C-alpha cells in the first residue's frame, strides 16, 4: 500500500515554512535543497523537515495540504509541527 504525506519544511536562513505533498518526503527534501532547484524554495536553502503527516490516500493528503496553505497562518503551521493539530 502506497502512503501519501504532507510535509512541513523550515528554512532557518529565510525563517520561512514550506508545506508540500509527496509519496517520498525525504526525496523531496533533497530536491528542495539541490543546487539545481530553480523554484521558490531555492532561496531558503538549506531546508529541514519538521513534520511528516501520513495519509492513506492521495486525495486526503492533497486536501490537507491545500487546507494548510489556504490558512496562510504561521501559528497553525507551528501548532501542526508541535503535533497538537488533529487531522
C-alpha contacts under 8 A as a table, 3 or more apart, distances in Angstrom:
res1	aa1	res2	aa2	distance
2	X	23	X	7.53
2	X	56	X	7.69
3	X	23	X	6.22
3	X	54	X	6.63
3	X	55	X	6.17
3	X	56	X	5.61
3	X	57	X	6.82
3	X	58	X	7.87
4	X	21	X	7.44
4	X	22	X	6.02
4	X	23	X	4.67
4	X	24	X	7.71
4	X	54	X	5.85
4	X	55	X	5.23
4	X	56	X	6.37
4	X	57	X	6.22
4	X	58	X	5.69
4	X	61	X	6.19
5	X	21	X	5.66
5	X	22	X	5.40
5	X	23	X	5.91
5	X	24	X	7.47
5	X	25	X	7.00
5	X	52	X	6.36
5	X	53	X	5.40
5	X	54	X	4.55
5	X	55	X	5.80
5	X	61	X	6.01
6	X	19	X	7.03
6	X	20	X	5.64
6	X	21	X	4.50
6	X	22	X	6.55
6	X	25	X	7.94
6	X	52	X	5.90
6	X	53	X	5.21
6	X	54	X	6.69
6	X	55	X	7.88
6	X	61	X	5.99
6	X	62	X	7.73
6	X	64	X	7.37
6	X	65	X	6.09
7	X	19	X	5.77
7	X	20	X	5.32
7	X	21	X	6.18
7	X	22	X	7.67
7	X	25	X	6.52
7	X	49	X	7.08
7	X	50	X	7.67
7	X	51	X	5.68
7	X	52	X	4.47
7	X	53	X	6.22
8	X	17	X	6.73
8	X	18	X	5.67
8	X	19	X	4.69
8	X	20	X	6.56
8	X	49	X	5.94
8	X	50	X	5.64
8	X	51	X	5.25
8	X	52	X	6.57
8	X	77	X	8.00
8	X	81	X	7.57
9	X	17	X	5.53
9	X	18	X	4.99
9	X	19	X	6.43
9	X	29	X	7.95
9	X	47	X	5.98
9	X	48	X	5.36
9	X	49	X	4.50
9	X	50	X	5.63
9	X	51	X	7.35
10	X	15	X	7.06
10	X	16	X	5.80
10	X	17	X	4.53
10	X	18	X	6.34
10	X	47	X	5.48
10	X	48	X	5.42
10	X	49	X	6.51
10	X	50	X	6.65
11	X	14	X	5.53
11	X	15	X	5.37
11	X	16	X	5.38
11	X	17	X	6.45
11	X	44	X	5.28
11	X	45	X	6.45
11	X	46	X	6.18
11	X	47	X	4.76
11	X	48	X	6.62
12	X	15	X	4.86
12	X	16	X	7.20
12	X	44	X	7.61
12	X	46	X	7.61
12	X	47	X	7.49
13	X	44	X	6.04
13	X	45	X	7.09
13	X	46	X	7.45
14	X	43	X	7.51
14	X	44	X	5.38
16	X	44	X	7.45
17	X	74	X	7.91
17	X	77	X	7.86
18	X	41	X	7.91
19	X	65	X	6.80
19	X	68	X	7.68
19	X	69	X	6.96
20	X	65	X	6.56
21	X	25	X	7.61
21	X	61	X	6.87
21	X	62	X	6.69
21	X	65	X	6.57
22	X	25	X	5.57
22	X	28	X	7.12
24	X	27	X	5.54
24	X	28	X	6.47
25	X	28	X	4.95
25	X	29	X	6.11
25	X	52	X	7.47
26	X	29	X	5.07
26	X	30	X	6.48
27	X	30	X	5.21
27	X	31	X	6.32
28	X	31	X	4.92
28	X	32	X	6.14
29	X	32	X	5.11
29	X	33	X	6.24
29	X	47	X	7.08
29	X	48	X	7.34
29	X	49	X	7.23
30	X	33	X	5.07
30	X	34	X	5.93
31	X	34	X	5.03
31	X	37	X	6.80
32	X	37	X	6.33
32	X	41	X	6.01
32	X	42	X	6.61
32	X	45	X	7.55
32	X	47	X	7.19
33	X	37	X	7.20
33	X	41	X	7.86
33	X	42	X	6.87
33	X	45	X	5.61
33	X	46	X	5.70
33	X	47	X	6.29
34	X	37	X	5.48
34	X	42	X	7.90
35	X	42	X	7.54
37	X	41	X	7.64
37	X	42	X	5.76
38	X	41	X	7.92
38	X	42	X	6.17
39	X	42	X	5.84
40	X	43	X	6.47
41	X	44	X	5.46
41	X	45	X	6.97
42	X	45	X	5.71
44	X	47	X	6.47
49	X	52	X	7.45
50	X	81	X	6.29
51	X	80	X	7.87
51	X	81	X	5.64
54	X	61	X	7.65
55	X	58	X	7.29
55	X	60	X	6.33
55	X	61	X	5.60
56	X	60	X	7.20
56	X	61	X	7.86
57	X	60	X	5.36
57	X	61	X	6.46
58	X	61	X	5.18
58	X	62	X	6.13
59	X	62	X	5.16
59	X	63	X	6.02
60	X	63	X	5.11
60	X	64	X	6.24
61	X	64	X	5.18
61	X	65	X	6.15
62	X	65	X	5.02
62	X	66	X	6.10
63	X	66	X	5.25
63	X	67	X	6.13
64	X	67	X	5.02
64	X	68	X	6.23
64	X	87	X	7.89
65	X	68	X	5.33
65	X	69	X	6.20
66	X	69	X	5.14
66	X	70	X	5.95
67	X	70	X	5.26
67	X	71	X	6.45
68	X	71	X	5.45
68	X	72	X	7.14
68	X	73	X	7.84
68	X	76	X	7.68
68	X	77	X	7.39
69	X	72	X	5.61
69	X	73	X	7.97
71	X	76	X	7.82
73	X	76	X	5.24
73	X	77	X	6.47
74	X	77	X	5.09
74	X	78	X	6.16
75	X	78	X	5.12
75	X	79	X	6.16
76	X	79	X	5.00
76	X	80	X	6.21
77	X	80	X	5.07
77	X	81	X	6.17
78	X	81	X	5.00
78	X	82	X	6.25
79	X	82	X	5.15
79	X	83	X	6.49
79	X	84	X	5.68
79	X	85	X	6.07
80	X	83	X	4.96
80	X	84	X	5.81
80	X	85	X	4.83
81	X	84	X	7.63
82	X	85	X	7.80
83	X	86	X	7.81
